Every structure is written in C-alpha cells, then in structure tokens.
Amino acid sequence: MREIADIKYHSDHISLELDAGEVLEIPISIASQYRLSREKQIDQTEYCQLKEESERFRCWTRSLSYLSFRARSNQEMEKYLNKKGFSADVIASVISRLSSVGYLDDYDYSIRYIKDATRRKIVGKDLLLSELYRKGIKKDLAKKALLEAGADKADTELLYTAAKKKY
C-alpha cells in the first residue's frame, strides 16, 4: 500500500507526491474518478492505473512540446518518445491521439517540408524523396506530396541560374 503525502494543483494537471517520494502527474479531467486526497491509501491496482495515466500524460505533454518547434513526421515523434523512455503502448496511443486531432499528419508534413526545402535552395526531386523516406514518410505518400507541391518537374530557369552560379 502506498499513501498520498501531498497533492499540488496546476493549471492542467495534479501532482501527487507519494510517501516513497515518487511524484505522479495526472490530468485534472480524470482525477475526480479516483477521489484523491491527502493520506489516502492506494492499493496496487489503483497505483498501476495512476502510474499509467501519469506516463500517458507526461508523454502527451512531451510530444506537444516537441511539436511546438516545428511539424514532425510520425516516425520522428515515435523515435523521440522512445528516446525519452516511454513504453510502446503509451507511445502508440499518444501518436494515435495526435493524428486524430490533426497535430501529426505525414502528408501535410511532406508538402510543407518540400515547399520549405525548395524555397531555401534548388533541390532535386530525388533528394527530396530520399530525405522524406529518411524521415519515415511512405513512398507513395512522398511521391503524391511531391506532385502536389509541384516539385516533380524541373524548372529550367532555376536550373540555368544554378548552373550559371556554379560556373
């Protein structure tokens, strides 16, 4: 049995400090289900549930933080969360949730990546495709994005300018 030593309320979550010094962070939305209070005894099953909710919440906040810098592909997000030590089940559920709310979309990511890369410098379609494959974008999706972004055709004027600059 574990005991809740302290409860701290934050804007979007609750921090539970247990008697062993462990801190669990759970979303406010599910905290009412557990009827949490100071000095409450928590049995093993309830502890496991709270621990899983805490891991899912921490994984969710980490993923949002990672997305705040720039858009990511599903594979990039999965690698990042794996590196942070989250379990495969939690990562899969968070990635599914991110995709369902529109925060992760490999097709949209591919189009943005292609447009950004071609805006910065002259890049060939083969290089763009290989970079997208490296980022975990599926072949058919990458080719479709390449067509939609208009990067599948060589712009002769840009090629001439690049060749002239090299010369």
Stockholm file with secondary structure:
# STOCKHOLM 1.0

chainA/1-167         MREIADIKYHSDHISLELDAGEVLEIPISIASQYRLSREKQIDQTEYCQLKEESERFRCWTRSLSYLSFRARSNQEMEKYLNKKGFSADVIASVISRLSSVGYLDDYDYSIRYIKDATRRKIVGKDLLLSELYRKGIKKDLAKKALLEAGADKADTELLYTAAKKKY
#=GR chainA/1-167 SS CEEEEEEEECSSEEEEEETTSCEEEEEHHHHHHHTCCTTCEECHHHHHHHHHHHHHHHHHHHHHHHHTTSCCCHHHHHHHHHHTTCCHHHHHHHHHHHHHTTSCCHHHHHHHHHHHHHHHSCCCHHHHHHHHHHTTCCHHHHHHHHHHHTCSSCCHHHHHHHHHHHC
#=GC SS_cons         CEEEEEEEECSSEEEEEETTSCEEEEEHHHHHHHTCCTTCEECHHHHHHHHHHHHHHHHHHHHHHHHTTSCCCHHHHHHHHHHTTCCHHHHHHHHHHHHHTTSCCHHHHHHHHHHHHHHHSCCCHHHHHHHHHHTTCCHHHHHHHHHHHTCSSCCHHHHHHHHHHHC
//
